Amino acid sequence: MCGIVGYVGDKEAAGILIDGLKRLEYRGYDSAGLAVVQPKGIKVVKKRGKVGILDESLKKAKLKGGTGCSHTRWATHGIPSKENAHPHLSCDGKIAVVHNGIIENFHALRDSLIKEGHKFRSQTDTEVIVHLIEKFYRGDLGIATRRALKLVRGAYAIAVVSSNEPGRLIGARCDSPLVVGIGKGENFLASDAPAILAYTKKVIYLGNFEIVSLTKDSVKVTDLSGKEIPKETSRITWDAEQAKKSGYPHFMLKEIFEQPQVLRGILDERLKKARVSFQELKISGAELKKFKQIAIVACGTAYHAGFTGKYILEEKLRVPVWVDTSSEFRYRGPIVGKSTLVIVISQSGETADTLAGLREAKARGAKVLAICNVLGSSIAREADGVIYTHAGPEIAVASTKAYTAQMAILYLLAIYLGKLRNVISSKDAEKLVVQFKETVAAMRLLLGRYKKKRNTIATYAKAFRSYYLKHKEKGFFLYLGRNINYPNALEGALKLKEISYISAEGYPAGEMKHGPIALIDENPWVVAIATRSRVYEKMVSNIEEIKARGGIVIAIVTDGDKEIERQGVNYVIEVPVVEEFFSPLLVVVPLQLFAYYMAREFGYDIDQPRNLAKSVTVE
Ligand code: M6R
């Protein structure tokens, strides 16, 4: 939440800072601002609203200078307003700070700084940082920042500049992400790599309580006591093109359509014939053979991938698997220990609750395996072992390709662990790999059907909107699934509510009679996942029960299914035939598209839905 960028070099900082913010806007979009060190002092421009508004206003501002920092905000302390927008300035206007995170002891710090005569201009927690740096400033911005951070409790990634030291940029982090980009005659700071990909792929990942001092030609990382820390540089494998819309109207649509390619990439990378390998996984085979249960911990869409993982892993490994949302797991004294493999799943690798869950599990003696997309992220680094999804940058707030990539890794993990633990034979592994590949081909085929300008899913979204307006906004959604596709019902509902703002709940279809069926009259629209499976007939009965009570049903069925139509369902979405075990990978695609077209139909901001941010780095 919140994105920060810093630049020091020979180029004009303003353009680079704003360009970086545009690429980080998925992290928050309540306000945006930047500070550039100019010959006559620091110039700050900030605006309430999106980066585009800031960009517009910069046309008049004419900012000249090669050092600066910028910020796009997801509000925590203080309403979204110009005053609360970052950067924040010291009383004398000579130091500027941008911050991502939460300073937990800011009330106490603020009170004592006010007593000492500091004047606060905002309601943010961040402002204490800049006043503390000012308080300790004796001619060295790095030392002053270190002293300030020693007093601060909470999470932070910061960038600091000062007109006293025009060619210097300071960065520091604790529990919020920050990468250092190494250029030629220029250096960068950013919350996330896509912000700087166009300029450099050489990065240093800062660790907690590390502080970096950058000039255009030098990089020095120390701890908070000033002791130098040798750091490795890494190369980012993503390219700038991947972080662009490439002709699609929205990142979300692009990312939905990228899925077959992402899954193909995962298979190509991880498979040698039917042998699965995870090169970067540091947990030994002997350790993986020993555990007696698996706990999966994640949030949001990653949690739904993990929930599908429960079905996948239990079916193939026959060990108990339980799944928990990170925010619950971390506080309930989870019963995990040496015989538990804890799998944490996170696209960003920075989700605060998941990171805390990981630490809780490690403290209790469990081995933690992370499934992450972002290289070098906190979760990836702190876990005992990591498997990267390599799905490329996911920019839309609504997660799509990361979800199917996470599930893909869980399928491969099931095969890998199954063989290791001698519960899957080589022949069975080969069969599973073939079925997996067929599913990816089916996904490609399915998406091909929706490449046309007018497609059935878009038509159904239109039909719902007409209904909704005609019935005075009464429609809402229930998503029903069973067995391995039950988590997809949860995911379909989440996708719809987060970008269309329409009430939607996911249920296991068998639970309807235990309460939710009372909701059925002509108002709810029910999305029923009814592809061919061992629970198909049960699902058909559930649909019948809904139709008998006047509900409107959109059924997701296997190609050529006429049975469901006979139930009088209102709308049908067909998907190609695939093996039931792999069907979640395919079934989620129409659910994603439906949410997308609904948001488009209502004219909402699809890639940046209200109140949300891509990476939730606060509790
Ligand atoms: O980066 P993570 O995978 O840890 O993020 C977890 C959730 O915040 C995320 O999946 C969220 O639910 C998405 N907006 C859903 O589309």
Boltz pocket constraint, residues with backbone or C-beta under 6 A from the ligand:
constraints:
  - pocket:
      binder: B
      contacts: [[A, 299], [A, 300], [A, 301], [A, 302], [A, 303], [A, 345], [A, 346], [A, 347], [A, 348], [A, 349], [A, 350], [A, 351], [A, 354], [A, 397], [A, 398], [A, 399], [A, 400], [A, 494], [A, 495], [A, 498], [A, 612], [A, 613], [A, 614], [A, 615], [A, 616]]
      max_distance: 6.0
